[in-house]
Amino acid sequence: MIRNIISAFLLVSGTFFFIVGTVGILRFPDIYTRAHSSAKCDTLGTILTLLGLCVYNGFNAVSIKIMLIVAFIWITSPTATHIITKAQYEYERRIR
């Protein structure tokens, strides 16, 4: 019972951050603020959602694989966002 409540809370929190990130992408004016919104919210939303699945599933081999996916996303998502915004900055700098 308590495991279901914790996993539901994590899943709802993850969904909330996905929605906030989507609103940020639609509302912010330039690529840098949009990238910031998407990087922060999508990373946190994905991690909370996967942790909710981990809690719901219990401790087994699948949970260990999910935790490895969480670690991979934690590293790659901000790195990819940084490279995308750096490429946009270099592009804008060369145009001027």
Backbone hydrogen bonds, N-H to C=O, Kabsch-Sander energy under -0.5 kcal/mol:
donor,donor_aa,acceptor,acceptor_aa,energy
5,I,1,M,-1.7
6,I,2,I,-2.4
7,S,3,R,-2.5
8,A,4,N,-2.2
9,F,5,I,-2.4
10,L,6,I,-2.3
11,L,7,S,-2.4
12,V,8,A,-2.6
13,S,9,F,-2.4
14,G,10,L,-2.5
15,T,11,L,-2.2
16,F,12,V,-2.3
17,F,13,S,-2.1
18,F,14,G,-1.9
19,I,15,T,-2.3
20,V,16,F,-2.5
21,G,17,F,-2.3
22,T,18,F,-2.0
23,V,19,I,-2.4
24,G,20,V,-2.3
25,I,21,G,-2.2
26,L,22,T,-1.9
27,R,23,V,-2.1
28,F,24,G,-2.3
34,R,30,D,-2.0
35,A,31,I,-2.6
36,H,32,Y,-2.0
37,S,33,T,-2.3
38,S,34,R,-2.8
39,A,35,A,-2.7
40,K,36,H,-2.3
41,C,37,S,-2.1
42,D,38,S,-2.0
43,T,39,A,-1.7
44,L,40,K,-2.2
45,G,41,C,-2.9
46,T,42,D,-2.4
47,I,43,T,-2.4
48,L,44,L,-2.6
49,T,45,G,-2.2
50,L,46,T,-2.6
51,L,47,I,-2.4
52,G,48,L,-2.2
53,L,49,T,-2.0
54,C,50,L,-2.1
55,V,51,L,-2.6
56,Y,52,G,-2.2
57,N,53,L,-2.2
58,G,54,C,-1.6
60,N,58,G,-0.8
64,I,60,N,-1.6
65,K,61,A,-1.9
66,I,62,V,-2.3
67,M,63,S,-2.3
68,L,64,I,-1.8
69,I,65,K,-1.9
70,V,66,I,-2.3
71,A,67,M,-2.2
72,F,68,L,-2.2
73,I,69,I,-2.7
74,W,70,V,-2.5
75,I,71,A,-1.4
76,T,72,F,-2.8
77,S,73,I,-2.0
79,T,75,I,-1.0
80,A,76,T,-2.8
81,T,77,S,-2.1
82,H,78,P,-2.2
83,I,79,T,-2.1
84,I,80,A,-2.2
85,T,81,T,-2.4
86,K,82,H,-2.2
87,A,83,I,-2.2
88,Q,84,I,-1.9
89,Y,85,T,-2.3
90,E,86,K,-2.5
91,Y,87,A,-2.2
92,E,88,Q,-2.6
93,R,89,Y,-2.3
94,R,90,E,-1.9
95,I,91,Y,-1.4
96,R,92,E,-1.3
